[in-house]
Amino acid sequence: MGTKRVYFLAHGRVQGVFYRKFTANRAQELNLTGWVRNRSDEKVEGEAQGDETSVAQLMKDLKKGPTHALVSKLDVEDRELVDGESKFEVRRG
């Protein structure tokens, strides 16, 4: 398995329900790098990079989200790898 990077966009009730914190915690547990942030249109977006299996697991987890989230749709697109990234961070929109 190789390294992969994806962009994700979560739709539904994903703001104000700890979705970004959930995403960052799961990404860190899976040893992924990248970022996550709220958008002004009430969606949450981000990018995740790492082992293909771990990225796939994170996307599976993000489709469900934390307890109080209601994810209606998760868009996922492949992206170019980013060199030198060392952590997964929560960004402010």
LUMVEXMAR-980958 format. One record per residue: residue in one letter; x, y, z of N, C-alpha, C in turn. Coordinates in Angstrom, 3 decimals. Layout:
<pts>
+------+----------+----------+----------+----------+----------+----------+----------+----------+----------+
| type |     n_c1 |     n_c2 |     n_c3 |    ca_c1 |    ca_c2 |    ca_c3 |     c_c1 |     c_c2 |     c_c3 |
+------+----------+----------+----------+----------+----------+----------+----------+----------+----------+
|    A |        X |        Y |        Z |        X |        Y |        Z |        X |        Y |        Z |
...
+------+----------+----------+----------+----------+----------+----------+----------+----------+----------+
</pts>
This chain:
<pts>
+------+----------+----------+----------+----------+----------+----------+----------+----------+----------+
| type |     n_c1 |     n_c2 |     n_c3 |    ca_c1 |    ca_c2 |    ca_c3 |     c_c1 |     c_c2 |     c_c3 |
+------+----------+----------+----------+----------+----------+----------+----------+----------+----------+
|    M |    0.839 |   -1.194 |    0.000 |    0.000 |    0.000 |    0.000 |    0.880 |    1.251 |    0.000 |
|    G |    0.432 |    2.262 |   -0.704 |    1.192 |    3.496 |   -0.795 |    0.588 |    4.601 |    0.035 |
|    T |    1.105 |    5.768 |   -0.184 |    0.619 |    6.964 |    0.494 |   -0.421 |    7.646 |   -0.382 |
|    K |   -1.434 |    8.187 |    0.266 |   -2.543 |    8.815 |   -0.452 |   -2.943 |   10.101 |    0.260 |
|    R |   -3.467 |   11.065 |   -0.509 |   -4.027 |   12.287 |    0.060 |   -5.395 |   12.513 |   -0.553 |
|    V |   -6.353 |   12.878 |    0.287 |   -7.702 |   13.163 |   -0.197 |   -8.200 |   14.476 |    0.388 |
|    Y |   -9.095 |   15.102 |   -0.354 |   -9.876 |   16.246 |    0.119 |  -11.246 |   15.693 |    0.479 |
|    F |  -11.823 |   16.155 |    1.590 |  -13.168 |   15.716 |    1.959 |  -14.037 |   16.919 |    2.307 |
|    L |  -15.328 |   16.773 |    2.039 |  -16.316 |   17.802 |    2.339 |  -17.531 |   17.115 |    2.948 |
|    A |  -17.784 |   17.416 |    4.220 |  -18.888 |   16.799 |    4.952 |  -20.103 |   17.721 |    4.943 |
|    H |  -21.255 |   17.150 |    4.565 |  -22.528 |   17.873 |    4.521 |  -23.411 |   17.361 |    5.666 |
|    G |  -24.344 |   18.183 |    6.103 |  -25.301 |   17.776 |    7.134 |  -25.098 |   18.579 |    8.404 |
|    R |  -25.453 |   17.978 |    9.550 |  -25.249 |   18.643 |   10.843 |  -23.835 |   18.285 |   11.312 |
|    V |  -22.869 |   19.096 |   10.870 |  -21.465 |   18.793 |   11.150 |  -20.732 |   19.943 |   11.844 |
|    Q |  -21.413 |   21.049 |   12.113 |  -20.806 |   22.136 |   12.880 |  -21.494 |   22.234 |   14.226 |
|    G |  -20.699 |   22.520 |   15.257 |  -21.237 |   22.626 |   16.610 |  -21.488 |   21.279 |   17.264 |
|    V |  -20.914 |   20.215 |   16.694 |  -21.109 |   18.858 |   17.224 |  -19.760 |   18.139 |   17.405 |
|    F |  -18.673 |   18.911 |   17.489 |  -17.315 |   18.389 |   17.692 |  -16.796 |   17.560 |   16.515 |
|    Y |  -17.312 |   17.833 |   15.314 |  -16.881 |   17.085 |   14.125 |  -15.404 |   17.326 |   13.819 |
|    R |  -14.941 |   18.569 |   13.924 |  -13.527 |   18.854 |   13.648 |  -12.624 |   18.172 |   14.662 |
|    K |  -12.983 |   18.236 |   15.932 |  -12.181 |   17.586 |   16.980 |  -12.178 |   16.073 |   16.773 |
|    F |  -13.331 |   15.502 |   16.466 |  -13.440 |   14.079 |   16.173 |  -12.509 |   13.708 |   15.008 |
|    T |  -12.554 |   14.518 |   13.939 |  -11.731 |   14.265 |   12.765 |  -10.248 |   14.300 |   13.120 |
|    A |   -9.839 |   15.335 |   13.841 |   -8.427 |   15.471 |   14.216 |   -7.979 |   14.323 |   15.111 |
|    N |   -8.794 |   13.950 |   16.083 |   -8.434 |   12.847 |   16.979 |   -8.274 |   11.539 |   16.216 |
|    R |   -9.230 |   11.232 |   15.337 |   -9.150 |    9.987 |   14.556 |   -7.951 |   10.014 |   13.613 |
|    A |   -7.708 |   11.155 |   12.977 |   -6.562 |   11.278 |   12.063 |   -5.255 |   11.055 |   12.814 |
|    Q |   -5.138 |   11.621 |   14.007 |   -3.927 |   11.451 |   14.801 |   -3.768 |    9.997 |   15.238 |
|    E |   -4.859 |    9.350 |   15.624 |   -4.803 |    7.934 |   15.994 |   -4.338 |    7.073 |   14.823 |
|    L |   -4.688 |    7.483 |   13.611 |   -4.336 |    6.731 |   12.399 |   -3.017 |    7.204 |   11.780 |
|    N |   -2.314 |    8.103 |   12.479 |   -1.024 |    8.634 |   12.018 |   -1.115 |    9.341 |   10.671 |
|    L |   -2.181 |   10.112 |   10.491 |   -2.370 |   10.869 |    9.261 |   -1.973 |   12.330 |    9.478 |
|    T |   -1.623 |   13.002 |    8.395 |   -1.376 |   14.430 |    8.429 |   -2.473 |   15.124 |    7.640 |
|    G |   -2.556 |   16.450 |    7.779 |   -3.554 |   17.208 |    7.035 |   -4.190 |   18.269 |    7.889 |
|    W |   -5.438 |   18.588 |    7.560 |   -6.147 |   19.657 |    8.255 |   -7.656 |   19.486 |    8.099 |
|    V |   -8.394 |   20.203 |    8.949 |   -9.853 |   20.239 |    8.893 |  -10.306 |   21.625 |    9.340 |
|    R |  -11.386 |   22.138 |    8.748 |  -11.921 |   23.443 |    9.149 |  -13.402 |   23.549 |    8.799 |
|    N |  -14.087 |   24.441 |    9.528 |  -15.477 |   24.782 |    9.211 |  -15.498 |   25.698 |    7.999 |
|    R |  -16.553 |   25.598 |    7.215 |  -16.782 |   26.530 |    6.112 |  -17.954 |   27.432 |    6.474 |
|    S |  -18.078 |   28.540 |    5.791 |  -19.156 |   29.488 |    6.074 |  -20.523 |   28.949 |    5.659 |
|    D |  -20.562 |   27.898 |    4.832 |  -21.837 |   27.322 |    4.383 |  -22.297 |   26.149 |    5.255 |
|    E |  -21.744 |   26.061 |    6.478 |  -22.117 |   25.050 |    7.469 |  -21.620 |   23.647 |    7.146 |
|    K |  -20.720 |   23.533 |    6.198 |  -20.064 |   22.257 |    5.904 |  -18.687 |   22.261 |    6.563 |
|    V |  -18.072 |   21.087 |    6.622 |  -16.710 |   20.955 |    7.142 |  -15.862 |   20.346 |    6.038 |
|    E |  -14.673 |   20.934 |    5.807 |  -13.781 |   20.426 |    4.773 |  -12.407 |   20.161 |    5.353 |
|    G |  -11.635 |   19.379 |    4.605 |  -10.270 |   19.121 |    5.036 |   -9.533 |   18.254 |    4.048 |
|    E |   -8.297 |   17.959 |    4.396 |   -7.466 |   17.055 |    3.622 |   -6.760 |   16.122 |    4.592 |
|    A |   -6.583 |   14.886 |    4.167 |   -5.895 |   13.896 |    4.991 |   -4.905 |   13.135 |    4.124 |
|    Q |   -3.731 |   12.843 |    4.697 |   -2.685 |   12.152 |    3.961 |   -2.043 |   11.092 |    4.835 |
|    G |   -1.748 |    9.962 |    4.216 |   -1.057 |    8.889 |    4.920 |   -1.253 |    7.582 |    4.191 |
|    D |   -1.050 |    6.493 |    4.908 |   -1.228 |    5.154 |    4.373 |   -2.640 |    5.002 |    3.806 |
|    E |   -2.756 |    4.394 |    2.633 |   -4.063 |    4.259 |    1.963 |   -5.122 |    3.625 |    2.864 |
|    T |   -4.746 |    2.603 |    3.612 |   -5.691 |    1.907 |    4.493 |   -6.186 |    2.839 |    5.596 |
|    S |   -5.279 |    3.628 |    6.151 |   -5.647 |    4.562 |    7.221 |   -6.529 |    5.689 |    6.697 |
|    V |   -6.230 |    6.190 |    5.500 |   -7.063 |    7.228 |    4.896 |   -8.472 |    6.682 |    4.658 |
|    A |   -8.555 |    5.465 |    4.143 |   -9.863 |    4.838 |    3.899 |  -10.636 |    4.668 |    5.207 |
|    Q |   -9.948 |    4.295 |    6.284 |  -10.609 |    4.138 |    7.583 |  -11.133 |    5.479 |    8.088 |
|    L |  -10.336 |    6.541 |    7.923 |  -10.798 |    7.858 |    8.352 |  -12.045 |    8.271 |    7.581 |
|    M |  -12.072 |    8.036 |    6.267 |  -13.246 |    8.418 |    5.472 |  -14.478 |    7.636 |    5.935 |
|    K |  -14.291 |    6.388 |    6.276 |  -15.396 |    5.574 |    6.802 |  -15.910 |    6.178 |    8.120 |
|    D |  -14.983 |    6.568 |    8.985 |  -15.356 |    7.168 |   10.272 |  -16.050 |    8.518 |   10.075 |
|    L |  -15.576 |    9.299 |    9.094 |  -16.159 |   10.626 |    8.865 |  -17.562 |   10.550 |    8.290 |
|    K |  -17.880 |    9.463 |    7.596 |  -19.250 |    9.288 |    7.085 |  -20.235 |    9.140 |    8.236 |
|    K |  -19.765 |    8.604 |    9.346 |  -20.613 |    8.452 |   10.529 |  -20.506 |    9.684 |   11.429 |
|    G |  -19.285 |   10.126 |   11.692 |  -19.052 |   11.291 |   12.538 |  -19.219 |   10.996 |   14.015 |
|    P |  -19.064 |   12.036 |   14.856 |  -19.253 |   11.857 |   16.295 |  -20.731 |   11.682 |   16.642 |
|    T |  -20.993 |   11.412 |   17.883 |  -22.335 |   11.072 |   18.363 |  -23.441 |   12.018 |   17.891 |
|    H |  -23.243 |   13.335 |   18.002 |  -24.320 |   14.281 |   17.713 |  -24.330 |   14.799 |   16.272 |
|    A |  -23.408 |   14.317 |   15.460 |  -23.386 |   14.736 |   14.052 |  -24.407 |   13.936 |   13.256 |
|    L |  -24.845 |   14.521 |   12.166 |  -25.706 |   13.829 |   11.223 |  -25.144 |   14.121 |    9.827 |
|    V |  -24.292 |   13.223 |    9.349 |  -23.622 |   13.415 |    8.063 |  -24.543 |   12.915 |    6.962 |
|    S |  -24.991 |   13.830 |    6.115 |  -25.888 |   13.442 |    5.027 |  -25.112 |   13.014 |    3.782 |
|    K |  -23.865 |   13.519 |    3.652 |  -23.060 |   13.203 |    2.473 |  -21.613 |   13.550 |    2.766 |
|    L |  -20.696 |   12.727 |    2.255 |  -19.267 |   13.012 |    2.371 |  -18.660 |   12.915 |    0.976 |
|    D |  -18.253 |   14.066 |    0.433 |  -17.569 |   14.093 |   -0.855 |  -16.087 |   13.847 |   -0.613 |
|    V |  -15.471 |   13.028 |   -1.465 |  -14.048 |   12.720 |   -1.329 |  -13.400 |   12.784 |   -2.700 |
|    E |  -12.272 |   13.496 |   -2.784 |  -11.521 |   13.619 |   -4.038 |  -10.043 |   13.389 |   -3.761 |
|    D |   -9.355 |   12.690 |   -4.658 |   -7.913 |   12.511 |   -4.534 |   -7.201 |   13.832 |   -4.761 |
|    R |   -6.089 |   14.022 |   -4.063 |   -5.265 |   15.226 |   -4.199 |   -3.797 |   14.826 |   -4.328 |
|    E |   -2.981 |   15.770 |   -4.765 |   -1.535 |   15.565 |   -4.833 |   -0.971 |   15.497 |   -3.413 |
|    L |    0.067 |   14.676 |   -3.217 |    0.704 |   14.567 |   -1.910 |    1.376 |   15.881 |   -1.549 |
|    V |    1.423 |   16.178 |   -0.257 |    2.089 |   17.370 |    0.258 |    3.325 |   16.922 |    1.031 |
|    D |    4.492 |   17.362 |    0.589 |    5.740 |   17.023 |    1.271 |    5.945 |   17.898 |    2.501 |
|    G |    6.545 |   17.334 |    3.531 |    6.935 |   18.105 |    4.702 |    5.851 |   18.349 |    5.729 |
|    E |    4.677 |   17.835 |    5.508 |    3.594 |   17.996 |    6.486 |    3.855 |   17.036 |    7.640 |
|    S |    3.738 |   17.523 |    8.881 |    4.123 |   16.673 |   10.022 |    3.002 |   16.369 |   10.994 |
|    K |    1.833 |   17.022 |   10.824 |    0.755 |   16.786 |   11.788 |   -0.598 |   17.007 |   11.136 |
|    F |   -1.637 |   16.678 |   11.893 |   -3.012 |   16.955 |   11.474 |   -3.513 |   18.069 |   12.373 |
|    E |   -4.045 |   19.135 |   11.767 |   -4.439 |   20.293 |   12.568 |   -5.861 |   20.743 |   12.276 |
|    V |   -6.449 |   21.356 |   13.290 |   -7.749 |   22.008 |   13.157 |   -7.463 |   23.453 |   12.793 |
|    R |   -7.982 |   23.882 |   11.655 |   -7.795 |   25.262 |   11.206 |   -9.057 |   26.052 |   11.465 |
|    R |   -8.893 |   27.328 |   11.636 |  -10.027 |   28.241 |   11.775 |  -10.394 |   28.729 |   10.383 |
|    G |  -11.695 |   28.686 |   10.056 |  -12.179 |   29.058 |    8.736 |  -11.719 |   30.411 |    8.316 |
+------+----------+----------+----------+----------+----------+----------+----------+----------+----------+
</pts>
